[in-house]
Amino acid sequence: MSKILIIDDDPYIVKYLEDILQDDGFQTCTASNVDDAMVKLKEEQPDLITLDLEMPNEWGPRFYRKMVQEKEHQDTPVIVVSGLSGIHLAIKNAVASFKKPFNPKELLGAIHKALDS
């Protein structure tokens, strides 16, 4: 069973993503900021990450830069889920980008595609 780390500071979005992903058979873990996310990354070893760009203190792209400096996490797929426009440009190696509000079926499709490859 694949594990997905949800990184978002909005508790409603986190709950929504947890429900969608768990209903589809995924395990989930969550973080609401970059510091928590780095701890969860090491503890949980997720198979994929959903990443919000705009969070308190530090932005999602900074987490991504920190994450890829860790050799064991360089190839962990990231899907950006953000309310910002132009999000597809924020993290060039993201496997997909979704603007809030997003279509849950499309998000699940992108997750399955990323984990199957």
For each residue, the residues with C-beta under 8 A, 3 or more apart:
1: 25 26 27
2: 26 27 47 48 115
3: 26 27 28 29 44 45 46 47 48
4: 21 26 27 28 29 46 47 48 49 50 111
5: 28 29 30 31 37 40 41 44 46 48 49 50
6: 14 17 18 21 28 29 30 31 49 50
7: 30 31 32 34 37 49 50 51 52 55 60 63
8: 13 14 17 30 32 50 51 52 55 81
9: 32 33 52 54 55 56
10: 13 14 52
11: 14 15 32
12: 15 16
13: 8 10 16 17 52 81 100
14: 6 8 10 11 17 18 30 32
15: 11 12 18 19
16: 12 13 19 20
17: 6 8 13 14 20 21 28 50 81
18: 6 14 15 21 22 28 30
19: 15 16 22 23
20: 16 17 23 24 104 107 108
21: 4 6 17 18 24 26 28 108 111
22: 18 19 25 26 27 28
23: 19 20
24: 20 21 108
25: 1 22
26: 1 2 3 4 21 22 111
27: 1 2 3 4 22
28: 3 4 5 6 17 18 21 22
29: 3 4 5 6 40 44 46
30: 5 6 7 8 14 18 40
31: 5 6 7 36 37 39 40
32: 7 8 9 11 14 36 55
33: 9 36 37 55 56 57 58
34: 7 37 38 55 57 58 59 60 62 63 66
35: 38 39 57 58
36: 31 32 33 39 40
37: 5 7 31 33 34 40 41 63
38: 34 35 41 42 63 66 67
39: 31 35 36 42 43
40: 5 29 30 31 36 37 43 44 46
41: 5 37 38 44 45 46 49 67 70 73 76
42: 38 39 45 70
43: 39 40
44: 3 5 29 40 41
45: 3 41 42 72
46: 3 4 5 29 40 41 49 76
47: 2 3 4 76 77 115
48: 2 3 4 5 76 77 78 79 111 114 115
49: 4 5 6 7 41 46 67 76 77 78 79
50: 4 5 6 7 8 17 78 79 80 81 107
51: 7 8 60 63 64 78 79 80 81 82 91 94
52: 7 8 9 10 13 55 60 80 81 82
53: 59 60 61 80 82 84 87 90 91
54: 9 59 60 82 83 84
55: 7 8 9 32 33 34 52 58 59 60
56: 9 33
57: 33 34 35
58: 33 34 35 55 62 63
59: 34 53 54 55 62 63
60: 7 34 51 52 53 54 55 63 64 80 82 90 91
61: 53 64 65 90 91
62: 34 58 59 65 66
63: 7 34 37 38 51 58 59 60 66 67
64: 51 60 61 67 68 78 91 93
65: 61 62 68 69
66: 34 38 62 63 69 70
67: 38 41 49 63 64 70 73 74 76 78
68: 64 65 73 74 93
69: 65 66
70: 41 42 66 67 73 74
71: 74
72: 45
73: 41 67 68 70 76
74: 67 68 70 71
75:
76: 41 46 47 48 49 67 73
77: 47 48 49 95 114 115
78: 48 49 50 51 64 67 91 93 94 95
79: 48 49 50 51 94 95 96 97 98 107 110 111 114
80: 50 51 52 53 60 87 88 90 91 94 96 97 98
81: 8 13 17 50 51 52 97 98 100 102 107
82: 51 52 53 54 60 87 90 97 98 99 100
83: 54 99 100
84: 53 54 87 90 99
85: 99
86: 89 90
87: 53 80 82 84 90 97 98 99
88: 80 94 97
89: 86 92
90: 53 60 61 80 82 84 86 87 94 97
91: 51 53 60 61 64 78 80 94 97
92: 89
93: 64 68 78
94: 51 78 79 80 88 90 91 97
95: 77 78 79 110 113 114
96: 79 80 107 110 113 114
97: 79 80 81 82 87 88 90 91 94
98: 79 80 81 82 87 102 103 106 107 110
99: 82 83 84 85 87 102
100: 13 81 82 83
101:
102: 81 98 99 106 107
103: 98 106 107
104: 20 107 108
105: 108 109
106: 98 102 103 109 110
107: 20 50 79 81 96 98 102 103 104 110 111
108: 20 21 24 104 105 111 112
109: 105 106 112 113
110: 79 95 96 98 106 107 113 114
111: 4 21 26 48 79 107 108 114 115
112: 108 109 115 116
113: 95 96 109 110 116 117
114: 48 77 79 95 96 110 111 117
115: 2 47 48 77 111 112
116: 112 113
117: 113 114
